[in-house]
Amino acid sequence: MDAVIVTGAAGALGHAVVAEFRSRGREVVALDRAGERLDALGGQDGVHALAADLSSRAAVREAFDAIPVECDALVGLAGGFTPGTLADVDEEVLDSLWRSNFGSALWTAQAAAPLFAARGGGAIVTVGSKTAVQGPAPVAHATSKAAVVRLTELLAEELRGQRIRVNAVLPSVIDTPANRSWMSEELAARAVAPAAIAKVIAFLCGPDAAPISGALVPVYGDA
């Protein structure tokens, strides 16, 4: 089996996704900002760690050129979060969220698509958000994730002829140490474990999901 590219691999969900693919015998190319967490991933068997600014088109191209193994799947976990109402949004917040959420998804898909097409097809999984499609939410964050959702639908149509499937998962509150620092006990009890989301992502990248493209898969349980 070819390897899987995972962006945002050093985060809590990223670690779970890497672990899930490794448990299935697939090598992983882990992309994220440089740091100890990425270095630790790179020390694992079957994981190739590459540092990159995923909001930069040029940096993404450089990182993809350095990938040492053949790949046929991309999981785009990279992104950021900033709370705030309409009155709180400024240029810095908007630019940061647009680049980290939409930019990273766009540039990595753009770099991956020709690689997958040359190998006869592949799979791309993006990460939107429940708040991208429903309910109250921080304005800039939810809007940037809504752009990721629409990008997913557009790419599913554009790349279908190249046998590249594109789907999105839509999480809400994920049970991570960082989130537990502010969650109430009631909300923590409803938050979804990263490992559970990782299994859905791995399925969407696998052969059993061959008929699925353009799907927006809720992975928020009761959260």
Residue pairs with C-beta under 8 A, 6 or more apart in sequence:
1 25
1 26
2 26
2 69
2 70
2 71
2 72
2 73
2 119
2 122
3 26
3 27
3 28
3 29
3 48
3 69
3 70
3 71
3 72
3 73
4 21
4 26
4 27
4 28
4 29
4 71
4 72
4 73
4 74
4 75
4 205
5 28
5 29
5 31
5 67
5 71
5 73
5 74
5 75
5 108
5 112
6 14
6 17
6 18
6 21
6 28
6 29
6 30
6 31
6 75
6 77
7 31
7 32
7 54
7 74
7 75
7 76
7 77
7 78
7 104
7 108
8 14
8 31
8 32
8 54
8 76
8 77
8 78
8 79
8 104
9 15
9 17
9 18
9 28
9 30
9 31
9 32
9 38
9 41
9 49
9 77
10 30
10 32
10 33
10 35
10 37
10 38
10 41
11 32
11 37
11 77
11 176
12 174
12 176
12 177
12 178
12 194
13 77
13 127
13 171
13 174
13 176
13 194
13 197
13 198
14 30
14 32
14 77
15 41
15 194
16 193
16 194
16 195
16 197
16 198
17 75
17 77
17 194
17 197
17 198
17 201
17 202
18 28
18 30
18 41
18 44
18 47
19 195
19 198
20 195
20 198
20 199
20 201
20 202
21 28
21 202
21 205
22 28
22 44
22 45
22 46
22 47
24 202
24 206
26 46
27 46
27 47
27 48
27 69
28 46
28 47
28 48
29 47
29 48
29 50
29 67
29 68
29 69
29 71
30 38
30 41
30 42
30 47
30 48
30 49
30 50
31 50
31 51
31 52
31 54
31 63
31 78
31 108
32 38
32 41
32 49
32 51
32 52
32 54
32 78
33 51
33 52
33 53
34 51
35 51
38 49
38 51
39 49
41 47
41 49
42 48
42 49
48 67
48 68
48 69
50 63
50 66
50 67
51 63
52 59
52 60
52 62
52 63
53 59
53 60
54 60
54 63
54 78
54 100
54 103
54 104
54 107
54 108
55 99
55 100
55 103
55 104
55 107
56 103
56 107
57 103
57 107
57 110
60 104
60 107
60 108
60 110
60 111
61 107
61 111
64 108
64 111
64 112
64 115
70 119
71 112
71 115
71 116
71 122
72 116
72 119
72 121
72 122
72 123
73 116
73 122
73 123
73 124
73 125
73 205
74 108
74 109
74 112
74 116
74 122
74 123
74 124
74 125
75 124
75 125
75 201
75 205
76 104
76 105
76 108
76 109
76 124
76 125
76 126
76 127
77 127
78 100
78 104
78 105
78 108
79 100
79 101
79 104
79 105
79 127
79 145
80 96
80 97
80 100
80 101
80 141
81 97
81 138
81 141
82 93
82 96
82 97
82 138
82 140
82 141
83 138
83 141
84 93
84 138
84 139
84 140
84 141
85 138
85 139
86 139
88 139
89 139
89 140
93 140
94 140
97 140
97 141
97 144
98 140
98 144
98 147
100 144
101 141
101 144
101 145
101 147
101 148
102 144
102 147
102 148
102 151
105 126
105 148
105 151
106 151
109 124
109 126
109 151
109 155
109 166
112 122
112 124
113 124
113 155
113 159
113 162
113 164
115 122
116 122
116 123
116 124
116 162
116 164
117 159
117 162
117 163
117 164
120 163
121 162
121 163
121 164
121 165
122 163
122 164
122 165
123 164
123 165
123 166
123 167
123 204
123 205
123 206
123 209
124 155
124 159
124 164
124 165
124 166
124 167
125 166
125 167
125 168
125 169
125 201
125 204
125 205
126 148
126 149
126 151
126 152
126 166
126 167
126 168
126 169
127 148
127 168
127 169
127 171
128 145
128 146
128 148
128 149
128 152
128 168
128 169
128 170
128 216
129 137
129 141
129 142
129 145
129 170
129 171
129 172
130 170
130 171
130 172
130 218
130 220
130 223
131 137
131 138
131 141
131 142
131 145
131 172
132 142
132 145
132 146
132 148
132 149
132 170
133 146
133 149
133 170
133 216
148 168
149 168
149 170
149 216
152 166
152 167
152 168
152 214
152 216
153 214
153 216
155 164
155 166
156 165
156 166
156 167
156 213
156 214
157 214
159 165
159 166
160 213
165 204
165 209
165 210
165 212
165 213
166 213
166 214
167 204
167 209
167 212
167 213
167 214
167 215
167 216
167 217
168 215
168 216
168 217
169 197
169 200
169 201
169 204
169 217
169 219
170 216
170 217
170 218
170 219
170 220
171 192
171 197
171 219
171 220
172 192
172 220
172 221
172 223
173 179
173 183
173 187
173 190
173 191
173 192
173 220
173 223
174 191
174 192
174 193
174 194
174 197
174 223
175 188
175 191
175 192
175 193
175 194
176 194
179 188
179 191
180 188
180 191
183 191
187 223
190 221
190 222
190 223
191 223
192 219
192 220
192 221
192 223
196 219
196 221
197 219
200 217
200 219
203 209
204 212
204 215
204 217
